[in-house]
Amino acid sequence: MTNEEEDKFVFVINHDSDIPKYQQLVNGITNAIAENILQKGELLPSVNSICKNNQLSRDTVFKAYSILKEQKVIESVPNKGYYVSGETRKVLLVLDTFKAYKEVLYHSFVNNLADNVITDVQFHHYNIDVFKTIINNSVGKYYKYVVMNFDHEEIIPTLSSISNDKLLLIDWNVHSKKENNYIFQDFGKAFYDSLTQAADLFRKYKNIQFVYPEYTNHPKETIQYFEKFCADYDFDYKIITDSKEFIIEKNIAYISVSDRILGHFLEQCKEKDFEPGTDVGFLSYNETPMKKFIYKGISVVSTDFAALGTKAAVFITHDEIVQCYVPTNLILRESL
């Protein structure tokens, strides 16, 4: 390959960036492959030419190429150089926070992708400035985008920079458009239906208290459907929005969307010698791998996060419209 051909792909290194230079090289190659600028079998620039043209050390370039070799993105041929070994594609997965059930979603997602797909994961923590920075800095760098959005008026204009056929919204149907690809869970009627399945168990208690702490970002429509359930089935109820007011009482059933509240519940049960499922009840939101083992088992109402991840992976591997809801189910254990 001539020098002219070798220089067809040119690295652009930002020496003032917080991103390490070797990572900039890795990103540059994977992005170029995803965008078909580099194709399988093409020769990459030599280590010497990259060092010379970008004022980089050989160690930096070798580190980048070594990472790409480990990822099977490139391969080396003695005395010839480095070649693109496959059509690697990068996808961006944007989640709200990292919790146990998000880990289930993540592993289900990546485990159902082809070997040539690399996933970058970032978290917005319900901060619109962080969200905008993630999206704005990623535009044009990924094959597809899977985004867990949240309730903020700037979500739509921020996501408008991504082509609709490359964008998948997951989890919460908020600020979405009818043409969007999506995989959502139902925080309203599906939650109501799950409560109706547990109605006989709730009858064991004097009333039901829904703990919706001040620090949660869980959709408020869940509270509305909880109130509807209590009205339809004639349950006395209370909604607690201040976590400091969460003091458990005997013969009360509790529902909470926060695992932090679940921890407080179990601590107070131990202090007061209450038996979950007998003296007090608890229904938790969102299944995690450990809840079946915690204190004889914690009852949960939850969507299937593994199914959500699997369906999201289908969007990556197939160029077709995806619009569906993942079912929400009640899992009864000893705590209720």
ABEGO torsion letter per residue (X at the ends): XBAAAAAABBBBBBAABABBAAAAAAAAAAAAAAAGABBBGBBBBBAAAAAAAAGBBAAAAAAAAAAAAAAGABBBBBGAEBBBABBBBBBBBBBABBBAAAAAAAAAAAAABBAABBBBBBBAGGBAAAAAAAAAAABGABABBBBBBBBBAAAAAAAAABBAAABBBBGBBBGBBAABBBBBBBABAAAAAAAAAAAAAAAABABBBBBBBAABABBAAAAAAAAAAAAAAGBBBBBBABAAABBBBBGBBBBBABAAAAAAAAAAAAAAGBBBGAABBBBBBEBBAAAAABGGEBBBBBBBAAAAAAAAAAAAABBBBBBBBBBBBBBBBAAX
